[in-house]
Amino acid sequence: MKLSSRKRAQKRSISLDMTSMIDVVFLLLIFFIVTASFTKTERDLNTVTKVGEKSSAAQTDLEPALIVLANVDGEWVYQLGSNNLASFDELQEVLDQFPNKSDGAYVRAPDSAPYGKAAAAIQACKNADFPGVSYIPLISM
């Protein structure tokens, strides 16, 4: 038994209230604008090593500073060329007198090296006014 006629069912139309949907869209828009991060991404930062440019090392025949953290007789030392430097102050003194600062400096440290020693080497390079310092991790396999 039918309680409603076909004519009544055809005359009814479904209507959606769009007001609440517009409110939700604007709330989402405000949320994404407020939480967006506008800092520089890593790919946009300047690198120390430039490709295709002539460096001053070709003009002066001097190598850039390469500080290697090495474990010598159970103690971590800074190796700069053939010199083993045990303390931060010694490293700072040598880097202050380094003749080729324009090419930047490189700090190489193995995974087992103490973090404080690697950070101190980078800070010593910054204190000695190197224009750029690159950290090169040595991954032991």
Buried (B, 14 or more C-beta within 10 A) or exposed (E): EEEEEEEEEEEEEEEEEEEEEEEEEEEEEEEEEEEEEEEEEEEEEEEBEEEEEEBEEEEEEBEBBBBBBBEEEEEBBBBBEEEBBEEBEBBBEBBEEBEBBBBBBBBBBBEEBEEEBBEBBBBBBBEBEBEBBBBEEEEEE
